[in-house]
Structure formats: structure tokens, C-alpha cells
Amino acid sequence: MERTLPPLREGEVDPDPLAQFRVWLDEEVRAGLRLPAPMLLGTATPAGRPSARTVLLNGFDARGFAFFTNYESRKGRELAENPRAVLLFVWAGHARQVCIEGPIAKLSAAESDEYFRGRPRDSQLGAWASRQSAVISGREVLDERVRELEERFRDRPIPRPPYWGGYQLTPETFEFWQGRPNRLHDRLRYRLLEGRWRIERLSP
């Protein structure tokens, strides 16, 4: 039996997509979603070869959507060469998805430092231990590296690795998708045109 949801209507959503995103995110949090929220990050090489992975949304505001990672990872290399990305939130419990596209840039060193200081110590060690996306010979390589780092940083704060930090995606489009019966889903797209958000309905 298909789940019937109230229709998603242009006149009933917030004219600001960031505010509409917050409404839906708050509903997910009340339903049990834990923050930071997982999201799919899609990147591509300049030649168009795509890749995707799940990262955590660490915050969002009028400037954009932020997450933190290793700059030398596959995604970091692709973003350095092709600084555009897509974010996808899938909230199956409410039969909803939000897709956000736009250019992406690194956060400031100060913002990355501040976030890194607030991470658990084990996560700080992990950021130093992992050369993300690089081939290694086995799990023991990581375990040994962590033991070395525990000794190196014993009894003192752990600084942020120079190859680790934040990114921020600045939205140019949002698409809010909500499931409906018979696959006639609701799809509302916001596009930023001449400084204003325009809402368009897309065929399912």
C-alpha cells in the first residue's frame, strides 16, 4: 500500500529554500535524525568522471552548507580541479529528498581550526593517521600509525593537519522531492536568478 502524503504546493512552501530546508530538517530531527546529518556528496573530475560518498553536514547558514574532510582524498582532489558539487539528503521515513547544487570552496583556516579543536581526541588522531583514499597494505598500518601519534601528542593538544579542513557549498539550485502515489511525485526546484529565488515545478 503506497503512503499518501499531503501534496507539496508552490504556494505553501517557504519562498526561501534555506528556510524550507530547515523546516524539513527539523521534522527529521523530531523523528529521530541525529546531527550532524549524513548527506551524499557528488563530485566529478574535469573530464566528467563522477564519484560519490556519504559525508556529514556540519552546519549551514546563508553562506552555504559546510562539511570537513581530508583535502588529499579523492573528493578533495576532484574539488581542487572542478570546484562544483552536489549534495543529496535522503529522508526515507518521510519519503523526501533534497538535492542542492552549486560551487564549492574551502572554509578559512580559522574556521577549520575551530571545528577541529572541538572534535573528540580519537577523531583528531584519526585525521592525522589516515591518508584518505591512499592504498595501504593492511589495517595494521593504521593501528601502528595511531600508536605513534598517541605518543607524539601525549599530554598536549593535537593541531589540525595541514591537509584537513572544511568546505562550503554555495547553493545555486535546490530541489525538494516528496513521494506521492503512483509515482506522480512532487518536485519543486528553486533556482537563483538575478539575486532572487524562483520556484518551478518539475514533472515527476
C-alpha positions in Angstrom: 0.0 0.0 0.0 1.5 3.3 -1.1 1.9 6.0 1.5 -0.2 9.1 0.9 1.4 12.4 1.8 -0.1 15.9 1.7 0.9 17.4 -1.7 3.8 19.8 -1.9 2.4 23.0 -3.3 4.3 26.1 -4.5 2.2 28.5 -2.5 2.7 26.6 0.7 6.5 26.2 0.8 8.8 28.9 2.1 10.0 31.3 -0.6 13.5 30.9 0.8 14.8 27.4 0.1 17.2 27.6 3.1 14.2 28.2 5.4 12.3 25.3 3.7 15.3 23.1 4.1 15.4 23.9 7.8 11.7 23.1 8.2 12.2 19.6 6.7 15.4 19.0 8.6 13.7 20.0 11.9 10.9 17.5 11.1 13.6 14.8 10.6 15.3 15.7 13.9 12.0 15.4 15.7 11.5 12.0 14.1 14.9 10.8 15.4 17.6 12.0 13.0 20.9 12.7 14.7 23.0 15.7 13.9 25.4 16.2 12.2 23.2 14.8 9.4 24.5 12.4 6.7 24.4 13.5 3.1 25.6 12.2 -0.2 28.4 14.4 -1.8 28.8 14.1 -5.6 31.9 15.4 -7.3 33.5 14.9 -10.7 36.8 15.2 -12.5 37.3 17.9 -15.2 36.7 15.1 -17.7 33.3 14.4 -16.1 34.1 11.1 -14.3 31.8 11.2 -11.3 32.2 9.9 -7.7 30.0 9.9 -4.6 30.3 9.3 -0.9 28.5 10.0 2.3 29.8 12.8 4.5 28.3 14.7 7.4 26.6 18.1 7.2 28.3 20.1 9.9 26.4 23.3 9.6 24.5 25.6 7.2 23.6 29.2 7.0 23.1 32.0 4.5 26.6 31.4 3.2 26.1 27.7 2.4 26.5 24.1 3.6 29.7 23.0 5.3 31.5 19.7 5.8 35.0 18.7 6.8 37.4 16.2 5.2 40.9 15.4 4.0 41.9 17.7 1.2 44.1 15.0 -0.3 41.3 12.5 -0.6 39.7 11.7 -3.9 36.9 14.2 -3.3 39.5 16.8 -2.3 41.5 16.3 -5.5 38.4 16.4 -7.6 37.1 19.6 -5.9 40.5 21.2 -6.4 40.2 20.6 -10.2 36.5 21.0 -10.6 35.1 23.1 -7.7 31.4 22.3 -8.1 29.4 19.6 -6.3 26.0 18.3 -5.5 24.6 17.4 -2.1 21.7 14.8 -1.7 19.7 14.3 1.5 17.5 11.2 1.5 14.9 11.0 4.2 13.0 7.8 3.5 10.8 8.0 6.6 9.0 11.0 5.2 9.5 9.9 1.5 11.6 13.1 0.9 14.8 14.1 -0.8 16.6 17.4 -1.1 19.2 17.9 -3.8 21.5 21.0 -3.7 23.9 22.1 -6.4 26.5 24.8 -6.6 30.1 25.9 -6.4 32.3 24.9 -3.6 35.3 26.4 -1.8 37.4 25.7 1.3 36.5 27.3 4.6 39.0 29.6 6.2 41.9 28.1 8.2 40.5 29.8 11.3 37.1 28.1 10.8 38.7 24.7 10.2 40.9 25.1 13.3 37.9 26.0 15.5 36.0 22.9 14.3 39.0 20.6 14.7 39.6 21.8 18.3 36.0 20.7 19.2 36.4 17.1 17.7 37.0 14.1 20.1 40.6 13.4 20.6 40.3 10.0 18.8 38.9 11.7 15.7 41.7 14.2 15.8 44.2 11.3 15.8 42.3 9.7 13.0 42.6 12.7 10.9 46.4 12.6 11.2 46.6 8.8 10.8 44.6 8.4 7.6 46.0 9.4 4.2 42.4 9.2 3.0 41.9 7.3 -0.3 45.5 6.2 -0.5 46.2 2.4 -0.9 47.7 0.8 2.3 48.9 -2.8 2.9 46.6 -3.6 5.8 44.7 -2.5 8.9 47.8 -2.8 11.0 49.3 0.2 9.1 46.6 2.4 10.6 46.8 0.9 14.1 50.6 1.4 14.2 50.2 5.0 12.9 47.7 5.8 15.7 50.0 4.4 18.3 52.9 6.6 17.0 50.6 9.6 17.1 49.4 8.9 20.6 53.0 9.0 21.7 53.8 12.1 19.7 50.9 14.1 21.0 50.9 12.7 24.5 49.8 15.3 27.1 49.4 18.1 24.6 46.7 19.5 22.2 46.6 18.0 18.8 46.8 20.6 16.0 44.8 20.4 12.8 46.7 18.6 10.0 47.5 21.0 7.1 45.7 18.6 4.7 42.5 18.5 6.6 39.7 21.1 6.8 36.3 22.4 5.7 34.5 23.1 2.5 31.4 25.1 1.9 28.9 24.7 -1.0 27.1 27.8 -2.0 23.7 26.8 -3.4 22.6 27.8 -6.8 19.7 25.3 -7.0 17.6 23.3 -4.6 15.2 20.5 -5.5 12.7 19.4 -2.9 11.2 15.9 -3.8 8.3 14.4 -2.0 6.9 11.0 -2.7 3.3 10.6 -3.9 1.1 7.7 -5.1 1.5 6.1 -8.5 5.0 7.7 -8.8 3.5 11.1 -9.5 5.9 12.7 -7.0 6.1 16.4 -6.2 9.3 18.1 -7.3 9.9 21.7 -6.6 13.1 23.4 -7.8 14.4 26.7 -6.6 16.8 28.5 -8.9 18.7 31.6 -8.0 18.1 34.1 -10.9 19.3 37.7 -10.7 19.6 37.5 -6.9 16.1 36.1 -6.3 14.9 32.5 -5.8 12.4 31.3 -8.4 10.3 28.2 -7.7 9.5 25.8 -10.5 7.5 22.6 -10.6 9.2 19.7 -12.4 7.4 16.8 -13.9 8.0 13.5 -11.9 
